[in-house]
Amino acid sequence: MDVKGSPKNLFSVLEIANRDDRSKTDLNIHFSSGGKIFRGESVETLIRPPPTDQYQDCHIHFSVHASVKSATVNSIHREVMIAGQSTGDSVLLTTALKKDHLFAPLTFVICGDFKNGRFDIPENDISEIVTLGQLDPDRDQFRFMVVLAEAGKLFPYQKEHPSRFLQYHFQDYELIVISSYFNMPAQPHMIDLVPFTTKEGGPQRGFYWQEVYNLYTDWYMLYAQGYFDQIGKERSHSFE
């Protein structure tokens, strides 16, 4: 992300061989390390930054597994490491890629102001860099959703939807990023929303592209409504 002329890292993706079938691949998706986490019970509890003493040092990454022993399901794990110890994975089991040939939303993120140095890209970084656009955090907030599909599955772009999207190809997967701006100054912290499944509920079916757009809209409207309820009124008073 180009933040006032300075490149910042939102997340990185590493493609690796699956350990059960070396001809298949997994994806490791890492969000910038060295951060801190606060877990809230609802979106509303996450909008206003909590006291700093309520944050814990953490590292977050997703792993997308080929799950070669299953003909219908892929497993997607989100692991949160706090103080070097795993707090356990949240798991999304999905039939979207192998059975339904549709799409699997992975996470929805509202970015902060990028002032923390952990978002800086090292000068000697040899990774291929894909830019998602430009941002002035004094004016706008950047929000995006990461979506997965099987290799070769194209996500249709709809001009009527107020968002942009980027699609990137890997050997066994397509990674889609849908993004847009929220025209209010960025907050200091990042918020992420993550779907998961339970043993009782079983695997989640795939999403049609229309449902992906609807989910994106539902999540950003949920955040926007909470933002204006808690913070927007304060900002509007400051302009009077």
C-alpha positions as CSV (number, residue, x, y, z in Angstrom):
1,M,0.0,0.0,0.0
2,D,1.3,3.4,-0.9
3,V,0.8,5.5,2.2
4,K,1.7,9.1,1.5
5,G,4.4,8.0,-0.8
6,S,5.8,5.3,1.5
7,P,5.2,1.6,0.7
8,K,3.6,-0.3,3.6
9,N,3.0,-4.1,4.0
10,L,-0.6,-5.3,4.5
11,F,0.1,-9.0,4.3
12,S,2.4,-11.5,2.6
13,V,1.6,-14.8,0.9
14,L,4.0,-17.8,0.7
15,E,3.2,-20.7,-1.5
16,I,4.7,-24.0,-0.2
17,A,4.5,-27.7,-1.1
18,N,1.8,-29.7,0.7
19,R,3.5,-32.2,3.0
20,D,1.2,-35.1,2.1
21,D,1.3,-34.6,-1.7
22,R,4.3,-32.6,-2.9
23,S,2.6,-31.9,-6.2
24,K,-0.1,-29.9,-4.4
25,T,0.5,-26.6,-2.6
26,D,-0.6,-24.8,0.6
27,L,-0.6,-21.0,1.2
28,N,0.7,-19.3,4.3
29,I,-0.7,-15.8,4.7
30,H,1.1,-13.6,7.2
31,F,-0.2,-10.3,8.5
32,S,2.5,-7.9,9.7
33,S,4.3,-9.3,12.7
34,G,5.2,-7.6,15.9
35,G,1.7,-6.3,16.5
36,K,-0.7,-6.4,19.5
37,I,-4.2,-7.8,19.8
38,F,-7.4,-7.0,21.6
39,R,-10.3,-9.4,21.3
40,G,-13.8,-8.0,21.4
41,E,-17.1,-9.7,21.7
42,S,-18.6,-7.6,18.9
43,V,-17.7,-5.1,16.2
44,E,-18.9,-2.3,18.4
45,T,-16.3,-3.2,21.1
46,L,-13.5,-3.0,18.6
47,I,-14.2,0.3,17.0
48,R,-13.0,2.6,19.8
49,P,-9.4,1.8,20.7
50,P,-9.2,0.1,24.2
51,P,-6.6,1.1,26.8
52,T,-3.1,0.2,25.8
53,D,-2.7,-2.1,28.8
54,Q,-5.5,-4.4,27.4
55,Y,-3.4,-5.3,24.3
56,Q,-1.2,-8.4,24.1
57,D,1.8,-8.9,21.9
58,C,0.9,-11.3,19.1
59,H,1.5,-12.7,15.6
60,I,-1.3,-13.7,13.3
61,H,-1.2,-15.9,10.2
62,F,-3.5,-18.0,8.1
63,S,-2.7,-21.3,6.5
64,V,-4.7,-22.6,3.5
65,H,-4.4,-26.4,3.2
66,A,-4.8,-28.6,0.1
67,S,-6.3,-31.2,2.5
68,V,-5.5,-34.0,-0.1
69,K,-7.1,-36.7,2.0
70,S,-10.5,-35.1,1.4
71,A,-12.2,-35.0,-2.0
72,T,-14.5,-32.1,-1.0
73,V,-13.0,-30.0,1.8
74,N,-10.2,-27.6,2.3
75,S,-9.2,-26.5,5.8
76,I,-8.2,-22.9,6.5
77,H,-6.5,-22.2,9.8
78,R,-6.1,-18.8,11.6
79,E,-3.4,-19.0,14.3
80,V,-2.9,-16.3,16.9
81,M,0.4,-16.5,18.8
82,I,0.4,-14.5,22.0
83,A,3.7,-14.1,23.9
84,G,5.2,-16.9,21.7
85,Q,2.4,-19.3,22.6
86,S,-0.4,-20.5,20.3
87,T,-3.9,-19.7,21.6
88,G,-5.4,-22.4,19.3
89,D,-6.6,-22.2,15.8
90,S,-9.9,-21.0,14.5
91,V,-10.7,-23.3,11.6
92,L,-12.8,-22.7,8.5
93,L,-13.7,-25.9,6.7
94,T,-15.0,-25.2,3.2
95,T,-16.3,-27.1,0.2
96,A,-16.0,-23.9,-1.9
97,L,-12.9,-24.9,-3.9
98,K,-13.2,-28.7,-4.5
99,K,-16.9,-29.4,-4.5
100,D,-18.8,-26.2,-5.2
101,H,-16.3,-24.5,-7.5
102,L,-17.2,-21.2,-5.9
103,F,-15.5,-18.7,-3.5
104,A,-14.5,-18.7,0.2
105,P,-14.2,-15.4,2.1
106,L,-11.2,-15.5,4.4
107,T,-11.1,-12.3,6.3
108,F,-12.3,-8.7,6.2
109,V,-9.9,-6.0,7.5
110,I,-10.3,-2.3,8.3
111,C,-6.8,-0.8,8.2
112,G,-5.4,1.6,10.8
113,D,-3.2,4.6,10.1
114,F,0.0,2.6,9.4
115,K,2.1,4.7,11.8
116,N,3.5,1.6,13.5
117,G,6.9,0.6,12.0
118,R,5.9,-3.0,11.7
119,F,4.2,-2.2,8.4
120,D,7.5,-0.9,6.8
121,I,8.9,-3.0,4.0
122,P,12.6,-3.8,4.5
123,E,14.9,-2.4,1.8
124,N,16.4,-5.9,1.1
125,D,13.0,-7.6,0.7
126,I,13.1,-9.7,-2.5
127,S,9.4,-10.6,-2.5
128,E,7.2,-9.7,-5.4
129,I,5.2,-6.7,-4.4
130,V,1.6,-6.2,-5.5
131,T,0.2,-2.8,-4.7
132,L,-3.4,-2.3,-3.7
133,G,-3.4,1.5,-4.3
134,Q,-2.7,4.7,-2.4
135,L,-3.9,6.0,1.0
136,D,-3.8,9.2,2.9
137,P,-4.8,8.0,6.4
138,D,-5.5,11.6,7.5
139,R,-8.4,11.5,5.1
140,D,-9.5,7.9,4.5
141,Q,-9.6,4.4,6.0
142,F,-8.8,1.5,3.7
143,R,-10.8,-1.7,4.0
144,F,-10.4,-5.0,2.2
145,M,-11.6,-8.6,2.0
146,V,-9.5,-11.6,1.1
147,V,-11.3,-14.3,-0.9
148,L,-10.1,-17.7,-2.1
149,A,-11.0,-19.8,-5.1
150,E,-9.6,-22.8,-7.0
151,A,-7.0,-22.1,-9.7
152,G,-8.5,-20.7,-12.8
153,K,-11.8,-19.5,-11.2
154,L,-12.3,-15.9,-12.2
155,F,-14.1,-13.4,-9.9
156,P,-16.4,-11.2,-12.0
157,Y,-15.9,-7.4,-11.5
158,Q,-19.2,-5.5,-11.2
159,K,-19.0,-1.8,-12.0
160,E,-22.2,-1.2,-10.0
161,H,-20.5,-2.3,-6.8
162,P,-18.5,0.6,-5.1
163,S,-15.3,-1.3,-4.7
164,R,-12.1,-2.4,-6.6
165,F,-10.7,-5.8,-6.8
166,L,-7.4,-7.5,-7.6
167,Q,-6.9,-11.2,-8.5
168,Y,-3.6,-13.0,-8.1
169,H,-2.9,-16.6,-9.4
170,F,-1.1,-19.3,-7.5
171,Q,-0.6,-22.9,-8.7
172,D,-3.8,-24.3,-7.0
173,Y,-5.6,-21.2,-5.8
174,E,-6.8,-17.8,-6.9
175,L,-6.5,-15.0,-4.2
176,I,-8.9,-12.1,-4.7
177,V,-8.7,-8.8,-2.8
178,I,-11.8,-6.6,-2.8
179,S,-11.2,-3.2,-1.4
180,S,-12.7,0.3,-0.9
181,Y,-12.2,3.5,1.0
182,F,-14.2,4.8,4.0
183,N,-14.0,8.6,3.9
184,M,-13.1,9.3,7.5
185,P,-9.6,9.6,9.0
186,A,-8.0,6.3,9.9
187,Q,-7.8,5.1,13.5
188,P,-4.6,3.9,15.1
189,H,-5.6,0.3,15.1
190,M,-6.6,-2.4,12.6
191,I,-9.8,-4.5,12.9
192,D,-10.3,-7.9,11.3
193,L,-13.4,-10.1,11.0
194,V,-12.9,-13.8,10.4
195,P,-15.5,-16.5,9.5
196,F,-15.0,-19.9,11.1
197,T,-16.8,-23.3,11.3
198,T,-17.7,-25.6,14.2
199,K,-17.9,-29.4,14.4
200,E,-21.6,-29.2,14.9
201,G,-22.2,-27.0,11.9
202,G,-19.8,-28.8,9.5
203,P,-18.1,-27.4,6.5
204,Q,-19.2,-24.1,5.0
205,R,-20.5,-24.2,1.5
206,G,-19.0,-21.9,-1.2
207,F,-20.2,-18.4,-1.9
208,Y,-21.5,-17.3,-5.2
209,W,-19.8,-14.1,-6.4
210,Q,-23.0,-12.1,-5.6
211,E,-23.0,-13.4,-2.1
212,V,-19.3,-12.4,-1.7
213,Y,-20.2,-8.8,-2.7
214,N,-23.2,-8.9,-0.3
215,L,-21.0,-10.1,2.6
216,Y,-18.5,-7.4,1.9
217,T,-21.2,-4.8,1.9
218,D,-22.8,-6.2,5.1
219,W,-19.4,-6.1,6.9
220,Y,-18.4,-2.6,5.9
221,M,-21.9,-1.3,6.7
222,L,-21.8,-3.0,10.1
223,Y,-18.5,-1.2,10.8
224,A,-19.6,2.1,9.3
225,Q,-22.8,2.2,11.4
226,G,-20.8,1.4,14.6
227,Y,-18.2,4.0,13.7
228,F,-20.7,6.8,13.2
229,D,-22.6,5.7,16.4
230,Q,-19.4,5.9,18.5
231,I,-16.9,8.2,16.8
232,G,-18.6,10.0,13.9
233,K,-20.8,12.1,16.1
234,E,-17.7,13.3,18.0
235,R,-16.0,14.3,14.7
236,S,-19.1,16.0,13.4
237,H,-19.2,18.2,16.6
238,S,-15.6,19.2,16.0
239,F,-16.5,20.7,12.6
240,E,-19.3,22.9,14.0
